[in-house]
């Protein structure tokens, strides 16, 4: 790019960003507070079950990796 082209666009780079006014920025979705007195037990069960499964799988995989490391390096 020629220097004159850069100098022509330079003031635009330094100008402050214009944010839309509050009245023109509307949310398209209605956000409501979650109900804390009635938990969704299906989601709770799936979340905890998945977490337990991942931990068991992680520990199992770690133990297999340690055994493989020992076997390859002649430590057993």
N, C-alpha and C positions, 0 to 999 in steps of 0.2 A: 504494500500500500504506500502511496505517496504521502509525504509528511503533511501536505495541505489537507488531505482527506482525513487524517488522524486529528488534526487541529480543528477541523470542522465538527467532528463528533465528540470532541473532548468535553465541552460544556454539558452535553447530555449525560455523560458518564458521572459528572459531579453533582448533577441536580438531585434533590431529595426525592425519595420514592413517594408517590402519591397513593395513599390507601383509600379505598372506597369509604364513603361516609357511612355512619352507623345505620341510617335509615335505608340505604340502598343495599346493605349486606344482610340478607335474610338467610336463616338456616332452612334447608329443604327438609330436614328431618326433625321430628319432635322428640326431644330427649326427656325421658322421665326417670325419676329416682327408682332404683331397684327396690323391691320389697324385701326387707331384711327379716321380717317376722315369719316369712314362709319360704324357706330355701327350696330350690329345685333339687330334690334328692337324686334324680337321675343324673344331672350334671355333676353333683358332688361325688356320687359313686363312680362315674366314669373318670373323673379327674383323679380321684385317689387310686382307683384301680390301675389306671395308666401309669401313674407315678410309681406305684409298687412294682408293676411289671418292668418298668424301665430300670429301676434300681436292681432288681433281681437279675435281669439280663446283663446289666453293666458289671455286677460282681462276678457272675458266671463267666463272662467274656474275659474279665481281668485274670481270673484264676486259670483259664485255659491259656491265655497269653503268657503268664508266668511259667506254667509247665512247659510250653513250647520253647521259651527262652532258655530254661534250664536244660532241656533236652538238646537244643542246638549247641549250647556252650559246654556241654559235658559236666554240668554241675550236679546232676543226679547220680 
